[in-house]
Amino acid sequence: MEERGRLKVLVARGGNLAIRDFTSSDPYVVVRLADATAKTKVINSCLNPVWNEEMTFSMKEPVGVIKFEVFDWDRFKYDDKMGHAFLDLQPVAAATKLRRALRLTTRETKLRKVAADADNCLLSDTYVTYADGEVALDASLRLRDVESGELFVTVKWIEAEGAK
C-alpha cells in the first residue's frame, strides 16, 4: 500500500470508568484500525486514568472507523470488558479534502463541525481543525455497553511530503 500519510491517535485519558475489581479497576485501552491494533499501558487501581499515549498508523487516506476497547487487567483470569467506543474518520477525510482545496498552510482553522448524535459515541459537538500541517479532531467519547465511562482522544492526520 502506498503511504500517503500517518494517522496519530492520542489516547489521553479516561473518566468515570466502571469498577471491575473490588473497589477500582486496572484499565488499559486497545485501539483497532483496519487490521492494525495497538494497546496502552495498564494504569493500576484507577477509575480516571491518564495514559497520554500516542499510536501511529500508516495509511493511504484517513478512512474507516477507529475502535476503542477498554479492559480491566486481571492477573489470574481473563481481562474484564469496561466498554467500547468508536470514532468514524469520515469527518477527518472530508476536512483533509477541504484543506487541500483551500490550500491552507500554517494558520489554525476550524474546517468542520462534528455533531454528537445517537449514531456516534461523541459526548459533545467538536470540530476538525487544521494547524501546523495536521488535520486534528479532539473527541470526548461515551463508552458503550457499560454502566459508566468516558474516553478522551485526539486523532491527527499528517500527509506525507508531496502527497496530493
N, C-alpha and C positions, 0 to 999 in steps of 0.2 A: 504494500500500500504506500502510495506517495504521501509523505507527511506534508501537510500544508500549515500545520500549527500545533500548539500544545494547549491542552485544557488543564488548568491548575484548579484543583479542588482543595479548598482550605476547610477542614473540619475544625471550627473554632471552639465551640463549647456545647454542652447540653444543659438543660434546665428542667427542674421538677421531674426528674426521672423516677420511674417506678421502683419500689423496693422489691428485691428478689431474694435477698438473704434475710437474716433476722431483723436487722434494723436499717440496712443500707443495701448497696449494690456495688459491684466492681465492673463498671461499664467500659465497653470499647465499641467502636463503630467499624463495620465492614462497608466499603464503598465499591459498588459494581457499576461498570460502564461497558456495554457490549460484552466482549469476552475477557475484559480485564478486571482484576479485583485488587483492592488494597485495604489495609487494616490499620487502625490507630493503635496506640499502646493502651494497656489497661490502666485505669485510674482506680486505685483501691478505695473502698469504703466512701463513696461519694455519689450524691444524687444531683449535683450541679458541677460536673467535671469540666475542666478546661484542658483541651488537647492542643489546640493551635498547631495542628499537623497538616502539612500540605502534600498532596499526591499529584503527580503529573502524568497525564495520558497523552500520547501522540495520536493525532487524528488528522483525517483529511478535511473534515468540516465539523463544526460544533453541533452535531445532531444526535438524537437519541434521548434516552432518559437515564439520569443518574439515580441509582437506588442506594439508599442508606438503610442499613440494618443495625440496630443497637442490641447488644447482648450483655449479659452479666456473666463474667468469667467465674467458673467454678473449678476447683482443683480436682475433685473426686467424682464428678458426674458431668453430664452434658451441660454446656452453657445454656442459660435461660434466655429466651427472647424477651426483649424490652421494648418492642415496637419497631416500626419501619416507616420510612417516608421516601418520596421520590421528587425529583425536580426535572421537568421537561426542559430540554435545551433549545426548543424552538424559538423562544424569545431572544436567546443569545445569538442564534443563527440569523434571525431577521435583523437584529441590531448590527451584526457584523456586515451584512449586505448594505445596510443604510450607511454605516461608517465609510465603506468603500465608495458608495455613490456620492457622499458629501465630501470625500477626500479629506477627512479630518486628520489632523496631525497630533498636537500635544494638549491643547486646552481641554479641560474636563467638560463633558457634555452629557446631558441625560438623553439617551436615544429612544427609550421605550418604557412605558409603564407596564407592569405586570400585576394584574389584579388578583387578589386572593378570592377563590371561589370554591364551590363544592367539588370541583374536578381536580383540584390540586391540593398540595399539603401546606400552602403558604398560610402563615398566621396573620399576615397583613400585606397590604399592597407594597410593592417595591419597584425599583427602576433598574433597567440595564443602563450602565454608564460607560463612557469611553474616557480614558485618561492615560497618558504616557504609554501609548501603544497597546493598551489592554482594554478589551471589552469585558466588563465585570458585572456580576449580579450578586448582591448580598441578599440572603434569604433566611428568614426565620421559619422553620418547618414544624408543623404539628405532627407528632408521631401517631401512627395508626395502630389499631388492634392492641391497644394497651390503655390502662386506666389514666395515665398522665405522662407527659414528657414533650420536650421541645428540643430541636437541634438547630444550631446557628452555623451557617456555612457561607462561604464565598466561592463563586465559580468565576474564573478568569480565562478568556480566550486570547492567546497570543499568536498572531500569524507568523509563520516562518518568513525570514527575509526573502523578498522577491515574490511572495505569494500574491496572487491577484484575486 
